[in-house]
Amino acid sequence: MDTTGTDEVEKLKTKFISAWHNMKYSWVLKTKTYFSRNSPVFLLGKCYHFKSDEVDESFQDVTEPASVDQGDISGNVEEFRKDFISRIWLTYREEFPPLEGSEGVLTTDCGWGCTLRTGQMLLAQGLMLHFLGRAWTWPEALNQEHSDSDLWTSFTSKKLAAPFEAPLPEERKSSVLPNSSLENQRNISGDQEMDCVDCHRKIISWFADCPGALFGLHQLTEHGKNSGKMAGDWYGPAVVAHLLRKSVEEALEPEVHGITIYVAQDCTVYSGDVFDKQCSSGSEKAVIILVPVRLGGERTNLEYFEFVKGVLSLEYCVGIIGGKPKQSYYFVGFQDDSLIYMDPHYCQSFVDVSRKDFPLESFHCSSPKKMSFKKMDPSCTIGFYCRDVPDFEKVAEEVSKVLKSSAKEKYPLFTFVKGHSRDYEFDSFPACEQNDLLSEEEGKRLPRFNTDEFVLL
């Protein structure tokens, strides 16, 4: 049998698919994003102001409310740019080692993997907080080329009648947890900086698109098989939360053993269950808390926007796995009535991270995007990082304040309660897991979260 012709057809098919992906998904970085110079910008708990383009601009003037401490104002446009670009960006990839999927063998996740990618980005941010701290930024961030040369000088110039005459609400202040990995690291020596760069590279390698990567697409889809999900299928924010938990629990890398993931049940975070996870091995672990919620019915309830802003103003927030109908985004901040996000819908080529100095540029995005909150899909998963038990107690206290202050109805979106889930007549988790991923109770509730969530793009 002559296989030459078949091989040529497959090569042409691959080239055609690659060209189609590049055309379909390359628009992501080609649209300009406009920011207002007159409003603060929040990025994962840090506050920036674009009043001036000078990096050393003093923010102790009338442009900022008196209630915001000097330490809460992180900088202006250049500092925001450096901070945003330093976040790990994970997108569609093609030509990676094949996955056994629902539609045969797949070498790309274009069109179906966006929620997995946003989940990866959230976990990557949690790992960066754990190993590097919130103050760390990538040394090469400002050397990134931009898809739009004037991206960072495109600001609206609308004038506000009385800018910043009133203080920001208490829940929208940037909050830093003392004595934790989130505190500022101002004095880093050259050797320490090199160690941070190596750690940054290692974290990225854990999300590589190859079978051996701890939190790569191959590993996540393998865990998904236990719940009937295959590569190529649709994944929702609640399911991805459990896939991330499973991947962290089974990670063999010793450096990851100091961190765990807790997924809230029935929109409730049980402190006893969190403590059990943090202290399960005899030594205290950091924990990433993931809370699947729904911000309304068929559409997002606009009354929840203050809650979302309050959460993203907290520095121990690691972002939101969310999006709009048909597309999943990783929400990291806001300005005025718009959310700031990182978009995974950009097809890039496979990167072999086994190379000693594999290129990092494709894992960092120089183009922040904004979206009106009213376009947000109601289904999402919110993440928080707690280094230890005192941190968790602080997180519970601060997030509860945000929930209380933003609640328009009798019942908040989710709650923190003392004790274990079994104390409230729920089966303990993970003793009664369904398909090794979801507890029986969560399995019953899952359709509620999946209704009208993201569909294939």
C-alpha angles and dihedrals in degrees: 000000000000108000095175093088092046091051092050091051091051091050091050090047091051092049091049093050091047092051091047092050092049091051095044100044105028092084090080095084097037101075122086122239119212124209128190118240090209101060132063119250120218121205116181093321099323122109124217134180126203097200090120134020092218110108095216095050113143113237096195096102140087092291090078129053114253092235093067111089120229091248091058093062104078100183146279137285098313092047091048090049092052092047095047095047090050092064113099111254119203119187144165112303133192137201093033123142108295125272124208101236144168089268099044125266114357128196096175137043095209110142099013112041102066097107091048088052094050089049089052091052092052092050090046090055090051091052091048090053090048098049105023109021128234095278095061118105131184109262091219095049096105091049092064115117115237126226087220115042093207096040094116095046096050104105132148115242102205113148121231120218095229110005116201096344089136125052121252114263112271093247092056097060118110107256125203120193110227121231093016138106088267096069117108119275101206102160111052118164123220093259092048091049090053090051089051091051091051091048090050090053092048092052090053091050090058088065096049120137096246133098096255098053113112097224101014127130092263092056095045094050090046090057089045091063089071089065096042095265121133133190106276093034125111119266125197128209093257094051092047090054089061093044089055091048092051093048093052092046092053098039110128096198106112092216091062095053090087093067134061139177129234120194115203118240124221090352088299131116109209109206093205091056091048092050090050090055093046094050101031096112098046092258123079117261133200114243135209109209115208119193118189109205140164118227096205141324122288089342134028113271106236090215088074093064094090088054092051091048091047091052094047089050091065114092093216090059110106094196139264130285098218140110140161128291110300095010135068121215135182106235114209107161149339147230121202107318096342131091121223115221148169115236122218093189095102119102115224133172124263115272119211103222092185087081111098096235102024112176116267100192097093090056093062127065123212094187117078115196131210131207133181111254091231089067093057118117110240094231115084145136121231122207134206131181123217119181096197143347095284088051091052091051089051092048091050090051097047097042090047088056090053091048092049096045094047098041112115094177136048094263123054124222090259138346143216113228134177122248132024132309089248089061087066095050095263121127111259116256129267094010093082101035119158115225088352091286113064131040116237091254092048091047090057091049097043096090088060090060094041097053109114093349122142120321130196114292 
